[in-house]
């Protein structure tokens, strides 16, 4: 578990290095990575998360309700987070350098919730079964973190303050994983309750991945490359899922 904690934390921090090397105005590579990650997350949700939730569900209708709640909760969070959670880059240069609290709170809640998706394989499955979820989450986190950095650097000329917020953000998903695991070990969460939590997060993922998946570019050449990246993302998710069974 500690391996996953530090791996998720460090990989979420990786955009700090990437951000310095991406030329301003050239976002083609970023958009392709975003298309791939969105397709991978979408496929992972359909192939792994939803079947697993429904297989163990005692009340499938209630599971569906929680998926819908998660979907619309993310819709609300997206409004306040200005699209950061699905990788929308911002190049804002705000005069008063004050980052809106709504962005910080909504992206923080989103990051904490999605970390909980990694807790159940430690109790119900083999460790290899956790790998695909970890890959999918990391592929989602990197564009999300990149987009958050673009906002932080736009609102704050004080890089130390901006980096402090970013490091706290990078810790939230690992902390969500640890908190959920602790709650399960202390029996504060039953397997049934955890199933509803995972359904909520699955709805969350469905919103994010479909937004990315169906976004298109006005430039035909980029739209073609993006489509190929999405197909590749789906193929990789299927191949990875088959490899763990």
Secondary structure, DSSP 8 states (H G I E B T S, - for coil): -HHHHHHHHHHHHTHHHHHHHS-TT--HHHHHHHHHHHHHHHHHIIIIIHHHHHHS-S-HHHHHHHHHHHHHHHHHHHHHHTTGGGT-------SS----HHHHHHHHHHHHHHHGGGSTHHHHS-THHHHHHHHHHHHHHHHHHHHHHHHHHHH-S-HHHHHHHHHHHHHHHHHHHHHHHHHHHTTSS-HHHHHHHHHHHHHHHHHHHHHHHT---SSHHHHHHHHHHHHHHHHHHHHHHHHT-
